[in-house]
Each structure stands twice: as structure tokens, then as C-alpha cells.
Amino acid sequence: MLQTPLLSATAYLAILASLVSSSPVAPNNLPKARIVSFQSNHAVARNSEDFSYSKLVERDFNRIQRFKERTQEWMPTKTVKQGRSVSAAEPFDIGPLRRSRKRKTWAQDPLLNNGHDTLYYGNLTVGSSEPGQQITMNFDTGSSDLLVPTQNCTRCPGPWFNPFGSTTFVKSKKRRTKWYGDGSFASGYISTDTVSLGSLSVPNQTFILVDEASPGFAGPNTGVIGLAFQPIATTAAKPWFIGLADQGA
């Protein structure tokens, strides 16, 4: 009676051992991964006996020359005509166009430098009176508005524009404020009058008649003439030099 459980346990262990021994084992003859050292082709070329830096430079130079020749072969040539007698091939030669362009008028207005190349200022003439009223202007490439201060602008050093001294001056009821990147501002009513630089004049030029300004807006200049383009103008008006160009000046 007592031997039966022992025999059963012995038989169970024998069966378990046979199962373990019959499990698959990975064979030793499978191929193993090879470790291959990486070596740059450029390094191999440099280490070769016939390598020469001069030949490398010459090869690259010849490639550039061939590329330029192919580019000139397929690049289209556009002819631009100025009047009836002058033509130039774009984009290579615009010299004939520039030399043949005759300007109708010209003017000279010496500008003063503040000593740091951050501000250039000179005189503009505003109004139709003779002689016109000269206002010291900052010629600003970062803005598009023309700002002409009056004596009511206490922070503007002068000379100021006197609207009653011009027969062509027109003042609107619209008021605008022009802000600048340094935090300064000037505000006033949108107005129009003749604005001149030397012998070049634009009638009915729109500007802000400044009667209020923040510290730092003026000095040594009294006003500002913007030399940038119309899309950034606070008044949405055409800049002075664009109006001048439209006249063919």
C-alpha cells in the first residue's frame, strides 16, 4: 500500500526528465553576424599614394566651369527696351539702360549727420508762399509718413509750419497718431499742401500736421519725412518721393 505513491512519484519524475531532454536546442553551426569596420571613401582616397590636393582643386574648378557653361546655354535671354534705341539683356547688363535714362529735373539738399550714422536731417519746403517755409526733417527710411509740426507742438524745436502762410493748405477733420519703434509718437490732423525739396515739388502732398508729440520725437529735426513705401503709411497716403516719381521727375 505504501509503495504505490512512491512508484507514481518516480514515474512522474522520469517522464518529466524525458520531456526536458527532448526540447529543441539551437545548433552551433548557424552563421554568426560579422562586424565590418566602416571606412570613408574620402579617407581611402586621401590615404592612397596617387592622391593630390592640387588635382582635387582642379577637378572642382572644372566642374564649376562646366556648370556655368551649361547654365548659359539653357538660360533664356530677355530683352528690355527703353524708348526706341536702347536695349539690355537681363539679368546681365542694365548699364545701357541706366546711362540712357535722362531725368527731367534734379535737386540738391545737403543732409546733416548726427555723428553716429543713425539720423540724417535736412530741409523741406512746405506751402505755396514765396519763399516757402523751410522745415528741418529727419529723412527716415523706416517709415512712410510725412509729419510737419506746427508751433502748437511744444516738444518740437522748430522751425515750424504756419498753415495761415500758405494759400494751398487744406486741413481735414481726420486725426492720426504715428508711433515709432523707439516708443515715441506724434499726432495731428491729416492735411495737404505743396511740399518741395529744392526745385522738386509735389502738390497736394498728404501729411500729418503735428500739434502733439512725445519726448524723443524731435531734435535736432522738427519733423519726419518717411522714405519707405505706402503700405506701412499710417495715413495710407502716397509717400512724397513716390508722388515725385509719378510726375516723371
C-alpha positions in Angstrom: 0.0 0.0 0.0 2.8 2.4 0.9 4.9 1.7 -2.3 2.3 2.8 -4.8 2.7 6.6 -4.2 6.5 6.3 -4.3 6.3 4.5 -7.6 4.0 7.1 -9.0 6.3 9.9 -8.0 9.3 8.1 -9.5 7.4 7.6 -12.8 6.4 11.2 -12.9 9.9 12.4 -12.5 11.1 10.0 -15.2 8.5 11.3 -17.6 9.4 15.0 -16.8 13.1 14.3 -17.4 12.4 12.8 -20.8 10.3 15.8 -21.8 13.0 18.2 -20.9 15.7 16.3 -22.7 13.6 16.1 -25.9 13.1 20.0 -26.1 14.9 21.5 -29.2 18.3 23.0 -28.8 19.8 25.6 -31.2 22.6 24.1 -33.3 26.1 25.5 -33.1 26.6 25.6 -36.8 24.3 28.7 -37.5 26.1 31.7 -39.2 27.1 34.5 -36.9 26.9 38.2 -37.6 30.1 39.8 -38.9 31.4 43.1 -37.6 32.6 45.2 -40.5 34.6 48.3 -39.8 33.4 51.5 -41.6 35.9 53.5 -43.6 35.0 56.6 -45.6 35.7 56.6 -49.3 37.3 60.0 -49.0 39.6 58.8 -46.3 40.6 55.9 -48.6 41.3 58.3 -51.4 43.4 60.6 -49.2 45.5 57.7 -48.0 46.2 56.5 -51.4 49.7 57.1 -52.9 48.4 59.0 -56.0 46.2 61.4 -54.1 46.9 65.1 -54.8 45.1 68.2 -53.4 46.0 70.2 -56.5 44.2 67.6 -58.7 41.2 67.8 -56.4 41.0 71.6 -56.7 41.5 71.4 -60.5 38.7 68.9 -60.7 36.2 71.0 -58.7 37.2 74.1 -60.7 36.5 72.3 -64.0 33.1 71.2 -62.6 32.1 74.8 -61.8 33.2 75.9 -65.3 31.1 73.2 -67.0 28.1 74.1 -64.8 28.4 77.8 -65.8 28.7 76.9 -69.5 25.6 74.7 -69.3 23.7 77.4 -67.4 24.4 80.0 -70.0 23.3 77.6 -72.8 19.8 77.0 -71.4 19.1 80.3 -69.6 16.6 82.4 -71.6 17.6 85.9 -72.5 15.0 88.6 -72.2 15.4 91.9 -74.0 14.2 95.0 -72.3 13.8 98.1 -74.4 14.0 101.7 -73.2 12.4 104.0 -75.8 13.4 103.1 -79.3 17.1 102.9 -79.2 18.4 101.2 -76.0 18.1 97.5 -75.1 19.7 95.4 -72.5 19.9 91.7 -71.8 18.6 90.7 -68.4 19.8 89.9 -65.9 23.4 90.5 -67.0 23.6 94.1 -68.3 21.5 97.0 -67.3 24.3 99.6 -67.8 22.9 100.9 -71.1 19.5 101.5 -69.5 21.0 103.5 -66.7 23.3 105.5 -68.9 20.5 106.4 -71.3 17.9 107.4 -68.7 17.6 111.2 -68.8 16.0 112.7 -65.7 13.8 115.8 -66.3 14.8 117.6 -63.2 17.2 117.2 -60.2 17.6 118.9 -56.9 20.3 119.1 -54.2 19.7 119.1 -50.5 22.7 118.6 -48.2 21.9 116.4 -45.3 23.5 116.6 -41.9 24.6 113.6 -39.9 24.1 113.3 -36.1 27.6 111.9 -35.8 26.6 108.3 -35.3 25.0 107.5 -38.7 21.7 107.0 -37.0 19.9 110.2 -38.2 20.2 112.3 -41.3 18.3 115.5 -41.5 17.8 118.4 -43.9 15.3 121.0 -45.1 12.0 120.6 -46.9 9.9 123.5 -48.1 6.2 123.3 -47.2 3.5 125.7 -48.6 3.0 127.7 -51.7 4.2 131.1 -50.4 7.3 132.7 -51.8 9.7 131.9 -50.2 8.3 128.7 -48.9 8.5 127.7 -45.3 11.6 125.5 -44.6 11.1 122.7 -42.0 14.0 120.6 -40.7 13.2 117.0 -41.5 14.6 113.6 -40.4 14.9 111.6 -43.6 13.7 108.2 -42.2 14.0 105.0 -44.2 11.9 103.1 -41.7 8.6 104.9 -42.1 6.4 106.3 -44.9 4.5 109.2 -43.4 5.3 112.9 -43.7 5.0 114.8 -40.4 5.0 118.6 -40.4 4.9 120.2 -36.9 3.2 123.5 -36.1 4.0 125.9 -33.3 1.4 124.1 -31.1 3.8 121.2 -30.8 5.6 122.2 -27.7 8.2 119.4 -27.9 9.1 120.2 -31.5 12.2 122.6 -31.5 11.2 124.4 -34.7 11.2 125.9 -37.3 7.5 125.2 -37.5 5.0 125.3 -40.3 2.4 128.1 -40.3 -0.7 127.0 -42.1 -2.0 130.5 -42.5 1.0 131.4 -44.5 0.1 129.1 -47.4 -2.8 129.6 -49.8 -2.8 126.0 -50.9 -3.0 124.4 -47.4 -6.0 122.2 -46.7 -6.8 120.6 -43.3 -9.1 117.7 -42.8 -11.1 116.6 -39.8 -9.3 113.2 -39.6 -6.7 112.9 -36.8 -3.9 110.3 -36.8 -1.1 109.2 -34.4 2.1 108.0 -35.8 4.1 105.6 -33.5 7.8 104.7 -33.9 9.9 101.8 -32.9 11.6 103.6 -30.1 8.2 104.3 -28.4 8.0 108.0 -29.5 4.9 109.3 -31.3 3.4 112.4 -32.9 -0.2 113.2 -33.7 -2.2 115.7 -35.6 -4.7 116.3 -38.4 -4.3 114.9 -41.9 -3.6 117.8 -44.2 -2.4 118.6 -47.7 -0.1 121.2 -49.3 2.7 121.6 -51.7 5.9 120.0 -50.4 9.3 120.7 -52.1 12.9 119.7 -52.0 14.9 122.1 -53.9 13.3 122.5 -57.3 11.3 119.3 -57.0 7.7 119.8 -55.8 4.7 117.6 -55.2 1.4 119.5 -55.0 -1.4 118.3 -52.7 1.0 116.1 -50.7 -0.7 114.4 -47.7 1.0 114.8 -44.3 0.2 114.9 -40.6 0.0 118.4 -39.2 1.6 117.7 -35.9 0.4 119.5 -32.8 1.4 117.0 -30.2 4.4 114.8 -29.8 6.2 112.7 -27.1 9.7 113.3 -25.7 12.3 112.0 -28.1 10.2 112.5 -31.3 12.1 115.6 -32.5 15.6 117.1 -32.1 17.6 118.2 -33.9 14.9 117.7 -36.6 11.5 119.2 -36.3 9.6 116.8 -38.5 10.0 113.5 -40.3 9.8 112.5 -43.9 9.4 108.8 -44.5 11.3 107.2 -47.4 9.6 103.7 -47.1 6.7 102.5 -49.2 3.0 103.2 -49.0 1.7 100.0 -47.3 3.1 101.0 -43.9 1.9 104.6 -44.0 -0.3 105.5 -41.1 -2.2 108.0 -43.3 -2.4 105.4 -46.1 -1.2 108.3 -48.3 1.3 108.0 -51.1 4.9 109.0 -49.8 6.4 112.1 -51.2 9.1 110.5 -53.3 6.5 108.2 -54.9 4.4 111.2 -55.9 7.5 112.8 -57.3 8.2 109.7 -59.4 4.6 109.6 -60.7 5.2 113.1 -62.0 8.2 111.8 -64.0 10.7 113.8 -62.1 
